[in-house]
Amino acid sequence: MDEFLGKAVNFVEGAVTQTVMTPVHFIEETVAKVVKKPEVTLHDVIVQSISFDSITLLAKVSVSNPYLTPIPIGEVNYILKSADSVMASGKMADPGLLMPLNLTLLVIEVKVPYSVVITLLRDVSTEWAIEYELKLCFTFDIPVIGDITIPITEKGVIKLPTISEFLIGGKKEDKDWFSIKNWI
């Protein structure tokens, strides 16, 4: 008798769960398909400066806004890895707004501490290149919908300047990296 009652209770629970949750899942899936999300693209990671305590890297990112209203960027978190070890992690201070129906260019500054730099320089090949993986997590506060988080991960190679480039200065095109022509 107890076995029969247990099976009956399980059947009723399953039927109620399916009846109630199916429309909820349908609505969630429909909203996810219909609602447009901002698109994030990482274009490049370059060395901005080298000091005695850190290397400052800049990540060039473009973010598109598909809406007619500005969207505040809640936060941008980053993790920079090389050879499966974390080089740097943190949060971008005051990322700003995405302009309506427009592409916004962001520059994310990543400081790699000196201790990590020394370890990396021991492992750098003769080409002065470091393989990296950059994980970015953007949180947008979209009106009516709420917070949307978009993670992206990119792998690449950071070309470190040679000692002569560091002392004399880089090429002119490296100094004009923020020019709009480099983004197109």
C-alpha positions in Angstrom: 0.0 0.0 0.0 2.8 2.4 0.9 4.6 1.6 -2.4 1.4 2.4 -4.3 0.9 5.7 -2.4 4.6 6.7 -3.1 4.2 6.0 -6.8 1.0 8.1 -6.9 2.6 11.0 -5.1 5.6 10.9 -7.5 3.2 10.8 -10.5 1.3 13.8 -9.2 4.5 15.8 -8.4 5.9 15.1 -11.9 2.6 16.1 -13.6 2.4 19.3 -11.6 6.0 20.2 -12.1 5.8 19.6 -15.9 2.5 21.5 -16.2 3.8 24.5 -14.2 7.4 24.6 -15.3 6.9 24.0 -19.1 5.4 27.5 -19.6 8.1 29.0 -17.5 10.9 27.4 -19.5 9.1 28.4 -22.7 9.0 32.0 -21.7 12.7 32.0 -20.6 13.7 30.5 -24.0 11.6 32.9 -26.0 12.9 35.9 -24.1 16.5 34.7 -24.6 15.9 34.4 -28.4 14.0 37.7 -28.8 16.0 40.0 -26.5 19.1 41.4 -28.2 22.3 41.5 -26.2 25.2 43.8 -26.6 28.1 42.2 -28.5 31.6 42.3 -27.2 34.7 41.8 -29.3 38.3 41.8 -28.1 40.6 43.3 -30.8 44.1 43.4 -29.4 46.2 43.3 -26.3 49.4 45.4 -26.4 52.1 46.5 -24.0 51.5 50.2 -22.9 54.4 50.6 -20.5 57.1 48.8 -18.5 58.2 50.0 -15.1 60.2 48.6 -12.3 57.1 47.3 -10.5 54.8 46.2 -13.3 54.0 45.9 -17.0 50.8 47.7 -18.1 48.9 46.0 -20.8 46.0 47.5 -22.7 43.1 45.4 -24.1 41.2 47.1 -27.0 37.5 46.0 -26.8 34.5 47.1 -28.8 31.0 46.8 -27.5 27.8 47.3 -29.6 24.5 48.5 -28.2 21.5 47.3 -30.1 19.1 49.5 -28.1 17.6 53.0 -28.6 18.7 54.0 -25.1 22.1 54.2 -23.5 23.1 51.1 -21.4 25.2 51.5 -18.3 28.1 49.0 -18.0 27.8 47.7 -14.5 31.2 46.2 -14.3 34.0 44.6 -16.3 36.1 41.9 -14.6 39.2 40.4 -16.1 41.6 37.5 -15.6 44.8 37.3 -17.6 46.5 34.0 -17.7 49.7 32.6 -19.2 50.8 29.0 -19.1 47.7 28.2 -16.9 48.8 30.6 -14.2 47.1 33.9 -13.4 49.2 36.9 -14.3 46.6 39.5 -13.2 43.0 39.9 -12.3 40.8 42.7 -11.4 37.9 45.0 -12.2 37.8 48.0 -14.6 36.9 51.2 -12.7 33.9 53.1 -14.0 33.4 51.5 -17.4 30.7 54.1 -18.4 27.8 53.9 -20.9 27.1 52.3 -24.2 25.7 54.9 -26.6 22.4 54.0 -28.3 22.7 52.0 -31.6 26.4 52.5 -31.6 29.8 50.9 -31.2 31.7 51.9 -28.0 35.4 51.4 -27.8 36.8 50.5 -24.4 40.4 50.3 -23.3 41.0 47.9 -20.3 44.2 48.5 -18.4 45.8 45.4 -16.9 48.8 45.7 -14.6 51.0 42.6 -14.3 53.0 42.7 -11.1 56.8 42.7 -11.2 57.1 39.3 -9.6 55.0 37.8 -12.4 57.0 39.7 -15.0 60.3 38.3 -13.7 58.9 34.7 -13.8 57.6 35.3 -17.4 60.8 36.8 -18.6 62.7 33.7 -17.5 60.3 31.7 -19.7 60.1 34.0 -22.7 61.5 32.7 -25.9 64.1 34.6 -28.0 61.1 36.2 -29.9 60.0 38.1 -26.7 56.5 36.8 -27.1 54.2 35.6 -24.3 51.1 33.4 -25.0 48.1 34.6 -23.0 44.5 33.9 -22.3 42.3 36.9 -21.4 38.9 36.3 -19.8 36.6 39.3 -19.7 33.2 39.4 -18.0 30.9 42.3 -18.9 27.8 43.0 -16.8 25.2 45.3 -18.4 22.2 46.8 -16.6 19.5 46.7 -19.3 16.3 48.6 -18.4 13.2 46.3 -17.9 15.2 43.1 -18.5 17.8 43.5 -15.7 21.5 42.6 -15.5 23.0 40.6 -18.4 26.5 39.1 -18.1 28.5 38.4 -21.2 31.8 36.5 -20.8 34.4 36.3 -23.5 37.7 34.5 -23.7 40.5 35.2 -26.1 43.9 33.7 -26.6 46.8 35.3 -28.3 50.4 36.4 -28.1 51.8 39.5 -26.5 54.9 40.8 -28.2 57.2 42.4 -25.6 59.4 45.2 -26.7 63.1 44.5 -27.0 65.5 46.4 -24.8 66.4 48.7 -27.7 62.7 49.4 -28.5 62.1 50.1 -24.8 65.0 52.5 -24.5 64.6 54.3 -27.8 60.8 54.0 -28.2 58.6 52.0 -30.5 57.4 52.7 -34.0 55.0 55.6 -34.7 52.1 53.2 -35.5 52.5 51.7 -32.0 52.1 55.1 -30.5 48.9 55.7 -32.5 47.3 52.4 -31.5 44.2 54.2 -30.2 43.5 55.8 -33.6 40.1 54.8 -35.1 41.9 53.6 -38.2 43.3 50.7 -36.1 39.8 49.6 -35.1 38.4 49.2 -38.6 
